[in-house]
């Protein structure tokens, strides 16, 4: 017989409960799975955001530079006065700075070698004015502000700075000013008669044996590297706009006997920098063997130090008597041949060490050794092209010549006097040199050469 209606109703109720329980279990499982998926997705998103927030720094690995995991080769400029014109004081010109950064960016110049700041009083002859460190541990806040502003604006444009921290020459204080601060007497400026260049170099060489001088310089390093940029809120040690801390502009021993002292100085200085900053590259700023008393062995030794990330070289055909200034066109081929030989010798050292090398200073006068913009720069253009061609060739082969910085970008500045005086535009030529001697102005044909090679280099890097 069939079930009674009441039994059937009870069975229906039980089945509904079983169905509800099953539906609840399925829904709970589905909700749990969705929750886990959303949690996982949120973690992935958070990790991605955090990774994206991590700044990318230029690195030296595999014998060349990398940035963002890709090879980084460049054709850049020397812009030593950048922090001065970036300052808010009477020596500053931020409108010019911004125009020049944009101009360089448009022409592919994204790597700038800059002086962090000069040392000493502002009333010395043929010297950078104003200085950053006016006395040991005393700083001009306007120039600090300028350095902050410059780095902030470079960061916005994806440009990188090489900051040199000292100078063995007279034009920005450097070695000689530290010696003067420590009782070694007046600085024998070679531009002031009867002083001579050998006399100045002998004076400057004493820095390597002056413990107080070096301690003051190390304190300066600590002050700069521990600074926080007032415009970005970033510590300098965390700022990807900085590529390199450079021990100095052309640090020299000034004698064969002083070479061990130079090596010790480079070692000590690099250790001070690395103890504070783990993110940025460190290099010497030397000219190569020419700055090491023509000892290729000494050049190799100071760059073999583990704290030194890459090698540097500078080349000056006029100063090294390769170029006849009375016949620049006639002596150009000889200058290029000597340049290539010198580069090859330094590059061989870089290959042995497995580190990149940069040609970070090189220059040539205008065609007839004049200082005005109406004189052609065809010889300079040819000389620069030779250097740029070498960088692009190394980029193709992923070889060690990783970049170059021509000397020096003068942009829209114009010479007013033979030597710089207060109130004049800042140019690529420091105050102890004829204004316009090695400057590259924004209207020079050299700019077209630079832009052309940067386009070629950028195309190679995108492959």
Buried (B, 14 or more C-beta within 10 A) or exposed (E): EEEEEEEEEEEEEEEEEEEEEEEEEEEEEEEEEEEEEEEEEEEEEEEEEEEEEEEEBBBBEEBBBBBEEEBBBBBBBBBBBBBBBBBEEEBBBBEBBBBBBEBBBEBBBBBBBBBBBBBBBBEBEBBBBBBBBBEBEEBBEBBBBBBBBBBBBBBEBEBBBBBBBBBBBBBBBBBBBBBBBBEBEEBBBBBBEEBEEEEBBEBBBBBBEBEEBBEBBBBBBBEBBEBEBEEBEBBBBBBBBBBBBBBBBBBBBBBEEBBEBBBBBBBBBBEBBBEBBEBBBBBBBBBBBBBBBEBBEBBBBBBBBEBBBBBBBBBBBBEBEBBBEEEBEEBBEEBBEBBBEBBEBBBBBBEEBEBBBBBBBBBBBBBEBBBEBEBEBBBBBBBBBBBBEBBBEBBEEEBBBBBBBBBBBBBEBBBEEEBBEEEBBBBBBBBBBBBBBBBBBBEBEBBEBBBBBBEBBBEBBEE
